[in-house]
């Protein structure tokens, strides 16, 4: 059982708990991106098991008629085992999702996985006529070229600032540089993409800039934020824009919870207050 201190950031250990949280979100006009926690499997067995768990989750989403999609980490379904294992499992998941008309996101991990992730995304989003999305990180110096490659593909692209500690030779390290790059890439996407833009950020300045670009270009976009972070803002934005909340669940919640409380001072203070009370 997940303790109350972690339940702000993790929806539960079971699909049923994740879908119950999704129903509450849907009541507030927010949609869910469901993510089964797990990553960096080095043997095929666990990767295949989580792929099967996602296939079952798709059935549950369909049965519940929930406003939800799913998001999968490449290393969770076999990329650390072999690229072919990753592709086979992602194809299995996206084939099942297409039958249920559920959208599938492929998360982005560290820079060593970028090429394999984008290659698989391109193959699957063409196969499923845009039913697949991928995450792109603004802090990587290669991102400008990656966005040019993705501009004419069907599907969606989620732009985030980037959470991995990448080498300075390939990544921007200063906050101001990353923010400037994020704004530049948003401009490119609103100018060159035919919709399918996901603004993955809690930064009010970036969200406001996306709203301005939407007004200027008329390009469709959505806003994506994490469970437990600026939720009041999510509900407020959902009154006018399409908003998704990234909702993790599963037994491997402890390491995810630790990352969430350590990345922002506000999250750490929340955890300390919960312990003291």
Phi, psi and omega per residue, in radians:
X1 nan 2.332 3.139
X2 -1.351 2.215 -3.137
X3 -1.170 2.702 -3.123
X4 -0.943 -0.564 -3.118
X5 -1.084 -0.533 -3.125
X6 -1.652 -0.261 -3.030
X7 -1.241 -0.184 3.027
X8 -1.178 -0.527 -3.011
X9 -1.925 -0.260 -3.092
X10 -2.270 2.314 -2.983
X11 -1.381 -0.194 -3.107
X12 2.496 -3.084 -3.136
X13 -1.696 -0.289 -3.032
X14 -2.038 2.753 3.030
X15 -1.018 -0.627 -3.140
X16 -1.064 -0.729 3.120
X17 -1.179 -0.695 3.118
X18 -1.110 -0.687 3.136
X19 -1.267 -0.554 3.045
X20 -1.113 -0.748 3.060
X21 -1.084 -0.693 3.116
X22 -1.052 -0.703 3.119
X23 -1.073 -0.702 3.104
X24 -1.128 -0.706 3.092
X25 -1.098 -0.819 -3.116
X26 -1.033 -0.583 3.083
X27 -1.111 -0.411 3.116
X28 -1.780 0.242 3.101
X29 1.229 0.365 3.066
X30 -1.859 2.379 3.102
X31 -1.691 2.867 -3.055
X32 -1.997 2.531 2.934
X33 -1.970 1.820 -3.038
X34 -1.515 2.279 -3.113
X35 -2.277 2.037 3.024
X36 -1.323 2.090 -3.073
X37 -1.166 2.382 -3.132
X38 2.729 2.471 -3.129
X39 -2.906 2.860 3.028
X40 0.978 0.878 3.004
X41 -1.464 2.334 -3.110
X42 -1.875 0.104 3.044
X43 -2.252 2.647 -3.041
X44 -1.195 -0.596 -3.061
X45 -0.901 -1.001 3.135
X46 -1.094 -0.596 3.114
X47 -1.115 -0.778 3.107
X48 -1.143 -0.649 3.140
X49 -1.111 -0.745 3.139
X50 -1.247 -0.575 3.046
X51 -1.074 -0.759 3.100
X52 -1.125 -0.646 3.107
X53 -1.100 -0.645 3.087
X54 -1.174 -0.669 3.098
X55 -1.085 -0.734 3.089
X56 -1.155 -0.656 3.111
X57 -1.074 -0.681 3.100
X58 -1.048 -0.691 3.067
X59 -1.080 -0.753 -3.126
X60 -1.129 -0.724 3.112
X61 -1.069 -0.756 -3.131
X62 -1.139 -0.772 -3.136
X63 -1.109 -0.705 -3.116
X64 -1.369 -0.181 -3.070
X65 0.924 0.733 -3.099
X66 -1.451 2.577 3.012
X67 -1.447 1.503 -3.023
X68 -2.682 2.660 2.961
X69 -2.227 -3.044 -3.139
X70 -2.229 2.791 3.098
X71 -2.387 2.324 -2.988
X72 -2.186 2.336 3.054
X73 -1.490 2.301 -3.139
X74 -0.957 -0.736 -3.109
X75 -1.246 -0.230 3.108
X76 -1.357 -0.497 -3.073
X77 -2.032 0.451 2.898
X78 2.090 -0.010 -3.078
X79 -1.128 -0.569 3.094
X80 -1.338 -0.183 3.069
X81 -1.540 -1.010 3.126
X82 -2.971 2.528 -3.115
X83 -1.007 -0.659 -3.131
X84 -1.133 -0.592 3.098
X85 -1.140 -0.774 3.095
X86 -1.014 -0.833 -3.114
X87 -1.139 -0.729 3.138
X88 -1.083 -0.781 -3.119
X89 -1.225 -0.662 3.092
X90 -1.161 -0.645 3.102
X91 -1.154 -0.700 3.095
X92 -1.050 -0.771 -3.127
X93 -1.191 -0.813 -3.081
X94 -1.230 -0.563 3.049
X95 -1.085 -0.776 3.130
X96 -1.163 -0.668 3.141
X97 -1.143 -0.681 -3.141
X98 -1.071 -0.635 3.133
X99 -1.177 -0.482 -3.128
X100 -1.766 0.009 -3.106
X101 0.998 0.799 3.098
X102 -1.991 2.307 -3.110
X103 -1.334 2.568 -3.131
X104 -2.157 2.186 3.006
X105 -1.721 2.462 2.962
X106 -1.858 2.010 3.120
X107 -1.171 2.817 3.051
X108 -1.938 2.357 3.112
X109 -1.894 -2.581 -3.043
X110 -1.209 2.977 -2.956
X111 -1.079 -0.411 -3.134
X112 -1.217 -0.261 -3.119
X113 -1.770 -0.061 -2.957
X114 -1.086 -0.856 -3.073
X115 -1.081 -0.840 -3.129
X116 -1.100 -0.669 3.140
X117 -1.146 -0.806 -3.124
X118 -1.187 -0.671 3.113
X119 -1.075 -0.762 -3.138
X120 -1.194 -0.717 3.082
X121 -1.014 -0.840 -3.100
X122 -1.045 -0.771 -3.138
X123 -1.067 -0.799 -3.038
X124 -1.361 -0.601 -3.126
X125 -1.261 -0.511 3.016
X126 -1.212 -0.754 -3.120
X127 -1.069 -0.685 -3.047
X128 -1.834 0.345 3.002
X129 0.908 0.784 3.042
X130 1.611 0.206 -3.139
X131 -1.465 0.233 -3.084
X132 -2.320 2.513 3.088
X133 -2.221 2.890 -3.141
X134 -2.458 2.686 3.137
X135 -1.713 2.417 3.106
X136 -2.203 2.439 -3.029
X137 -1.858 2.147 -3.053
X138 -1.190 -0.377 -3.083
X139 -1.358 -0.224 3.132
X140 -1.431 2.394 -3.103
X141 -1.223 -0.316 -3.136
X142 -1.425 -0.160 -2.927
X143 -1.086 -0.602 3.125
X144 -0.999 -0.810 3.139
X145 -1.207 -0.634 3.115
X146 -1.098 -0.729 3.137
X147 -1.143 -0.626 3.073
X148 -1.083 -0.705 3.114
X149 -1.117 -0.657 -3.023
X150 -1.489 -0.257 -2.973
X151 -1.015 -0.644 -3.062
X152 -1.707 0.069 3.133
X153 -1.492 2.630 2.980
X154 -1.231 2.984 3.133
X155 1.746 -2.881 -3.095
X156 -2.242 2.742 3.058
X157 -2.242 2.183 3.055
X158 -1.676 2.093 3.112
X159 -1.685 2.110 3.062
X160 -2.127 2.931 3.131
X161 -1.345 -0.593 3.127
X162 1.976 2.220 -3.037
X163 -1.939 -0.079 -3.059
X164 -1.642 2.530 3.134
X165 -1.466 1.488 -3.057
X166 -1.553 2.748 3.114
X167 -1.084 2.570 -3.122
X168 -1.094 -0.428 -3.125
X169 -1.158 -0.403 -3.082
X170 -2.130 -0.069 -3.032
X171 -2.424 2.616 3.006
X172 -1.320 2.404 -3.049
X173 -1.936 -0.450 -3.088
X174 -1.524 2.444 -3.111
X175 -0.988 -0.734 -3.113
X176 -1.129 -0.646 3.112
X177 -1.155 -0.744 -3.125
X178 -1.153 -0.724 3.121
X179 -1.098 -0.729 3.122
X180 -1.118 -0.717 3.117
X181 -1.136 -0.721 -3.134
X182 -1.047 -0.775 3.128
X183 -1.123 -0.732 3.128
X184 -1.085 -0.726 -3.123
X185 -1.254 -0.605 3.030
X186 -1.042 -0.788 3.119
X187 -0.988 -0.822 3.138
X188 -1.050 -0.787 -3.071
X189 -1.143 -0.756 -3.140
X190 -1.206 -0.456 3.108
X191 -1.460 -0.646 -2.955
X192 -1.891 -0.370 -3.119
X193 -1.527 2.548 3.069
X194 -1.689 1.153 -3.039
X195 1.381 -2.897 3.116
X196 1.251 0.453 -3.132
X197 -1.734 2.226 3.065
X198 -2.069 2.106 3.130
X199 -1.599 1.749 -3.112
X200 -1.640 1.479 -3.059
X201 -2.781 2.565 2.997
X202 -1.763 -0.015 -3.080
X203 -1.299 1.985 -3.127
X204 -0.985 -0.590 -3.116
X205 -1.163 -0.678 -3.138
X206 -1.247 -0.657 3.104
X207 -1.154 -0.734 3.100
X208 -1.098 -0.678 3.138
X209 -1.164 -0.681 3.081
X210 -1.085 -0.690 3.109
X211 -1.104 -0.698 3.100
X212 -1.118 -0.761 3.132
X213 -1.148 -0.625 3.070
X214 -1.076 -0.763 3.123
X215 -1.128 -0.637 -3.098
X216 -1.282 -0.752 -3.001
X217 -1.853 -0.297 -3.119
X218 1.279 0.213 -3.102
X219 -1.401 2.324 -3.140
X220 -1.179 2.556 3.083
X221 -2.685 2.899 3.027
X222 -2.316 2.803 3.138
X223 -1.962 2.336 -3.138
X224 -2.194 2.269 3.109
X225 -2.357 2.882 -3.134
X226 -1.460 2.616 2.950
X227 -1.018 2.335 3.079
X228 1.550 -0.031 -3.104
X229 -2.146 2.075 3.108
X230 0.897 0.812 -3.072
X231 -1.173 -0.597 3.077
X232 -1.052 -0.691 3.102
X233 -1.156 -0.638 3.101
X234 -1.040 -0.825 -3.118
X235 -1.141 -0.666 3.131
X236 -1.170 -0.784 3.130
X237 -1.112 -0.584 -3.093
X238 -1.177 -0.236 3.073
X239 -1.205 -0.374 -3.084
X240 -2.227 -0.466 -3.041
X241 -2.166 2.878 3.068
X242 -1.397 2.112 -3.050
X243 -2.182 2.346 3.061
X244 -2.085 2.470 3.014
X245 -1.910 2.267 3.099
X246 -1.372 2.007 -2.974
X247 -2.039 1.770 3.087
X248 -1.480 2.652 3.071
X249 -2.701 2.924 3.075
X250 2.153 2.981 -3.082
X251 -1.243 -0.341 -3.101
X252 -1.623 0.880 -3.008
X253 -1.507 -0.362 -2.959
X254 -1.127 -0.825 -3.107
X255 -1.178 -0.633 3.093
X256 -1.119 -0.803 3.126
X257 -1.036 -0.734 3.131
X258 -1.050 -0.755 3.124
X259 -1.084 -0.707 -3.094
X260 -1.143 -0.763 -3.066
X261 -1.305 -0.392 -3.115
X262 -1.550 -0.275 -3.018
X263 -1.476 -0.358 -3.119
X264 -2.395 2.399 -3.140
X265 -1.001 -0.687 -3.111
X266 -1.094 -0.682 3.132
X267 -1.168 -0.697 3.121
X268 -1.127 -0.729 3.117
X269 -1.111 -0.669 3.081
X270 -1.030 -0.790 -3.115
X271 -1.133 -0.726 3.138
X272 -1.115 -0.767 3.124
X273 -1.077 -0.691 -3.130
X274 -1.125 -0.703 3.127
X275 -1.153 -0.757 -3.096
X276 -1.203 -0.479 -3.126
X277 -1.490 nan nan
